[in-house]
């Protein structure tokens, strides 16, 4: 949900966000809806794509 929140804040589609972080759109979409356990390396890719730290990416996630 945090990824979706950040993406919406940028006004990007899932496809645009996935391209930005160099990740397959369907894989990224499954992350947004919580169907994937994300590896640390993919968390880093996502955080880098949003130009934030992993700590900021995880803020508010329980």
Secondary structure, 3 states (H helix, E strand, C coil): CHHHHHHHHHCCCHHHHHHHCCCCHHHHHHHHCCCCCCCHHHHHHHHHHCCCCHHHHHCCCC
